[in-house]
Amino acid sequence: MAPLYDDMGTAMDMARPPRRVVSLVPSLTEAIATSLPDVLVGATQWCTHPGDLDVVRVRGTKNPDRAAIARLRPDLVIANKEENRELDVTRLRAAGLPVWVTVIETVPQALDSLERLFVEALDAPVPDWLTTARALWTGPLPDVTATAAVPIWRDPWMVVGRSTFTGDLLRRAGLANAFAEHPDRYPHAAPEEIDRPDVDVVLLPDEPYAFTGSDGPEAFHRAPTRLVSGRLITWYGPSLVPAHSMLKQLVATL
């Protein structure tokens, strides 16, 4: 059998197909729970989809309970370069647990990574939702309709910057990211730096910071704001399908 390598190029020595999987990435938890629910035995407290997910919780993405993960005896632990700490991946591997690390900064990268995860790591067919997502999100880039800024935190305010999945997703929906040229991927930006003449809309997601109608819009006086689902603009997985229609409808209102 040919050797397996995760997205980081790390060689994997694991049982195939894995029968017990722990996911430390909400997007990938939803992907696996939707398509291969019987193999998922553990996930983080931030793994909120599907809504009826019933697995052992192993704390958070940045502070996973490594002892609890080990007690689940997983054939595979799934992590992400951006969402999880290298220290936790290193220590899980040192404990003898195989960890498949994904790297996702664009929509095509997400689609390819998801396909490799299912076909190579999980030894499973490509899910129908992934085939649909690929058809929806690949192809020529549309013209830019408007420029959007996407805060992800406040106090201090932070926004989506360069080389991010969210920025690429928005661009493929016809929205330019106001901070796409910033040297940082998630820069700090004061409200007045966001609320500027060339920003047509400020998208306020409900995660990771839970912006609401009374917490966020009041900071902006020039650019209109829209409350949006954080899952639909930051998660990659089955959410890519409804994200396409949501963003299409949003762009049509600008």
Secondary structure, 3 states (H helix, E strand, C coil): CCCEECCCCCEECCCCCCCCEEECCHHHHHHHHHHCHHHEEEECCCCCCCCCCCCEECECCCCECHHHHHHCCCCEEEEECCCCCHHHHHHHHHCCCCEEEECCCCHHHHHHHHHHHHHHHCCCCCCHHHHHHHHHHCCCCCCCCEEEECEEECCCCEECCCCCHHHHHHHHCCEEECCCCCCCCCCECCHHHHCCCCCCEEEEECCCCCCECCECHHHCCCCCEEEECHHHHHCCCCCHHHHHHHHHHHHHCC
